[in-house]
Amino acid sequence: VMRHVDYVHWADHVESLIVRHNLVPASMIDVACGTASLALELTKRGYRMNGADACDEMLDVARKKVLDGGHNIGLYHRSFLELEGLDRHDCVLSLYDSVNYLLNHEDMGRMFGYVHSIVHRGGLFIFDVCTETNSIRHFRDMRERERGDGFSYTRHSYYKEGIQFNDFKIRFDDPDRDVQELHQQRIYPLKEIEQVIEDSPFTLEAAYDGFSFRDPSEESDRVHFVLRA
């Protein structure tokens, strides 16, 4: 389902942001790491990585990938709001619009507090969000059907009252079973995100139009934020 994602490109951009913001991280953690594809790519580049995710089934896949590759990546079953007790890192990542899964300002504010508790003083929190322009341009009423290795799926994406919906119906070949997943992401105006950041323990150091160093706007498809602890 995620085979279209170029994790090398994402890792390149993470490195460019770290360099631009003068950080040489001894350790990083990817929150909402999924099956650890980005963490693995960054590990191959010499970074000491860990990962956390709310979905234990995705972490099972991540654990197998880490073991098969002979890598040393700590993986933790934690949501955005369950990060207490984790070690501090020099940099926290949360990418591919994972923050959009927080459906209200209160949870976003709590998330910033939890993330701040696992970042060393002077470290960075790098995350991105999708915009309303992205939802309207690409997902206002998008339907697709695909087949993968041992499964097929249909997807209906639609945007309604500030929420981006992605409705997946997945059929597995062996065993023969159907699974339905409904993903909901809140699409926030940039000013609202900036206000929550202002009320958080972080300092907003920069925001960029996706995969660039240009100033962002509501016309951007994606915006990367760089916060300093």
Secondary structure, 3 states (H helix, E strand, C coil): CCCCCCHHHHHHHHHHHHHHCCCCCCCEEEECCCCCHHHHHHHHCCCCEEEEECCHHHHHHHHHHHHHHCCCCEEEECCCCCCCCCCCEEEEEECCCHHHHCCCHHHHHHHHHHHHCCEEEEEEEEEEEECHHHHHHHHCEEEEEEEECCEEEEEEEEEECCEEEEEEEEEECCCCEEEEEEEEEECCCHHHHHHHHHCCCCEEEEEEECCCCCCCCCCCCEEEEEEEC
